């Protein structure tokens, strides 16, 4: 069940998406960068970015329940690891993209594949 993609930072262009203060602990920020629908989340003090689309049926994940490093799709209950995009529970069987994130000088940047 692990057909997910974690993009390598060296193969990405980093885009500023928010001030660090805009994404608090266990909060999320929904955004679009070009053709990429992404959610940025902060858990345990670290920021993560994943595709905002369940691989099961395309439902948005931004309104899903967040439990630690796991986000659950609100429609059918597929669960994904926000650190890697790996699928953790059916009915989803494919992972989702996870994007590299860096925080520098009070800003959050997400790596978008070149």
Secondary structure, DSSP 8 states (H G I E B T S, - for coil): -----B--GGGEEEEEEEEGGGS-TT-EEEEEETTEEEEEEEETTEEEEEESS-TTT---STTSEEETTEEE-TTT--EEETTT--EEETT--S---EE-EEEETTEEEEEEE-
